[in-house]
């Protein structure tokens, strides 16, 4: 595909396949992948550790040198003090903490500033997150909204956690998924919603991410 300006947003509830497909699309389209949720989790991690009082502080000179969002063409990382934080940010407790913080308008605004700062550096990107296509890149050329039954999403997240080294049960993960859905859909500021103009796709009906990727690429070609 041509290397023209292109922004693709993928939003939807937790574990609907947003991250996997946004990453795969970035590789396919020769774009940069921005994981808004991962950046939010990093801000929440710093708040929980007492390093900052508001996510916006991470853009200040005395903090901005301490961390970096990296896309290496295959995967994304957040480097903190020279160390990759993948396992720490995968923690399900941090995920719930992040969702709770994001329901606060002022903290959400600070987190959003971090994401928008990174987005501003690129003209060709894919971005996933519950606010992708609404708060982030509302004028994107292509928007997708992914959904899937909660049971399918819980099993996906359980497998992800096991691969990351976290022992957990399906019932525990399902409970977390339901709680996150409730927080995301009921918060007063920027609740989870389908972005204007988004194509809604049920990833639970596909045989796998490769089928979903093919459908997305075909749609982008004909946009």
VENLIN-V560761 format. One record per pair of residues at least 4 apart in sequence whose ideal C-beta (glycine too) atoms are under 8 Angstrom apart, sorted by the first residue. I is the first residue (numbers start at 1). J is the second residue. Records with the same first field share a line. If there is no record, write none. Layout:
# VENLIN-V560761
I=J + J
This chain:
# VENLIN-V560761
1=29 + 30 + 220 + 221
3=30 + 124
4=124
5=123 + 124 + 141
6=29 + 31 + 123 + 124 + 125 + 141 + 142 + 220
7=124 + 125 + 126 + 127 + 137 + 139 + 140 + 141 + 142
8=22 + 25 + 29 + 31 + 125 + 126 + 127 + 140 + 141 + 142 + 143 + 144 + 216 + 220
9=126 + 127 + 128 + 132 + 133 + 136 + 137 + 140 + 142 + 143 + 144 + 195 + 198
10=18 + 21 + 22 + 25 + 126 + 127 + 128 + 132 + 133 + 143 + 144 + 145 + 146
11=18 + 128 + 129 + 130 + 131 + 132 + 133 + 134 + 143 + 144 + 145 + 146 + 192 + 194 + 195 + 198
12=16 + 17 + 18 + 130 + 145 + 146 + 147 + 192
13=130 + 147 + 148 + 153 + 177 + 180 + 181 + 184 + 192
14=95 + 153 + 157 + 177 + 180 + 181 + 184
15=148 + 153 + 154 + 156 + 157 + 160 + 177
16=146 + 147 + 148 + 153 + 203
17=21 + 146 + 148 + 156 + 203 + 209 + 212
18=22 + 37 + 128 + 129 + 132 + 146
19=23 + 35 + 37 + 38 + 128
20=24 + 209
21=25 + 128 + 144 + 146 + 203 + 209 + 212 + 213 + 216
22=26 + 33 + 35 + 126 + 127 + 128
23=27 + 33 + 35 + 75 + 76 + 126
24=28 + 209 + 213
25=29 + 31 + 33 + 126 + 213 + 216 + 217
26=31 + 32 + 33 + 71 + 125 + 126
27=33 + 73 + 74
28=213 + 217
29=124 + 126 + 217 + 220
30=124
31=122 + 124 + 125 + 126
32=71 + 122 + 124 + 125 + 126
33=71 + 76 + 125 + 126 + 127 + 128
34=39 + 69 + 71 + 76 + 115 + 118 + 119 + 122 + 125 + 126 + 127 + 128
35=39 + 76 + 127 + 128 + 129
36=40 + 115 + 127 + 128 + 129 + 131 + 132 + 136
37=41 + 98 + 128 + 129 + 130
38=42 + 69 + 76 + 78 + 89
39=43 + 69 + 78 + 111 + 114 + 115 + 118
40=44 + 98 + 101 + 102 + 111 + 114 + 115 + 129
41=45 + 89 + 94 + 95 + 98
42=46 + 67 + 78 + 80 + 85 + 89 + 114
43=47 + 52 + 55 + 58 + 98 + 101 + 107 + 110 + 111 + 114
44=48 + 94 + 97 + 98 + 101
45=49 + 85 + 88 + 89 + 94
46=51 + 52 + 55 + 58
47=51 + 52 + 53 + 55 + 101 + 107
48=94 + 97
51=63
52=57 + 58 + 63
53=57
54=106 + 107 + 110
55=107 + 110 + 111 + 113 + 114
56=60 + 109 + 110 + 113 + 114
57=63 + 110
58=63 + 64 + 67 + 114
59=63 + 64 + 113 + 114 + 117
60=64
61=65
63=67
66=80 + 81
67=78 + 79 + 80 + 81
68=78 + 79
69=76 + 77 + 78 + 118
70=76 + 77 + 78 + 79
71=75 + 76
72=76 + 77
77=84 + 85 + 86
78=84 + 85 + 86 + 89
79=83 + 84 + 85
80=84 + 85
85=89
86=90 + 164
87=91 + 164 + 165
88=94
89=94
90=94 + 160 + 161 + 164 + 166
91=95 + 166
92=96 + 157 + 161 + 166 + 168 + 172 + 173 + 176
93=97
94=98
95=99 + 176 + 180
96=100 + 176 + 179 + 180 + 183
97=101
98=102
99=103 + 180 + 183 + 184
100=183
101=107 + 108 + 111
102=107 + 108 + 111 + 187
103=108 + 183 + 187 + 188 + 189
104=108 + 189
105=109 + 188 + 189
106=110
107=111
108=112 + 189 + 190
109=113
110=114
111=115
112=116 + 131 + 135 + 136
113=117
114=118
115=119 + 127 + 129 + 136
116=120 + 136
117=121
118=122
119=125 + 127 + 136 + 137
127=132 + 136 + 137 + 140
128=132
129=136
130=184 + 192
131=135 + 136 + 190
132=136 + 137 + 143 + 195
133=137 + 138 + 140 + 143 + 145 + 195 + 196 + 198
134=138 + 190 + 193 + 195
135=190
138=195 + 196
141=223
142=199 + 219 + 220 + 223
143=195 + 196 + 197 + 198 + 199
144=198 + 199 + 200 + 201 + 216
145=194 + 195 + 198 + 199 + 200 + 201
146=201 + 202 + 203 + 212
147=200 + 201 + 202 + 203 + 204
148=152 + 153 + 156 + 202 + 203 + 204
149=153 + 204
150=154 + 174 + 177 + 178 + 181
151=155 + 174
152=156 + 203 + 204
153=157 + 177 + 204
154=158 + 170 + 173 + 174 + 177
155=159 + 170 + 173
156=160
157=161 + 173 + 176 + 177
158=162 + 168 + 169 + 170 + 173
159=163
160=164
161=166 + 168 + 173
162=166 + 167 + 168
168=172 + 173
169=173
170=174
171=175
172=176
173=177
174=178
175=179
176=180
177=181
178=182
179=183
180=184
181=185 + 192
182=186
183=187
184=191 + 192
185=191 + 192
186=191
187=191
194=198 + 200
199=219
201=212 + 215 + 216
202=206
203=209 + 212
206=211 + 212 + 215
207=211
208=212
209=213
210=214
211=215
212=216
213=217
214=218
215=219
216=220
217=221
218=222
219=223
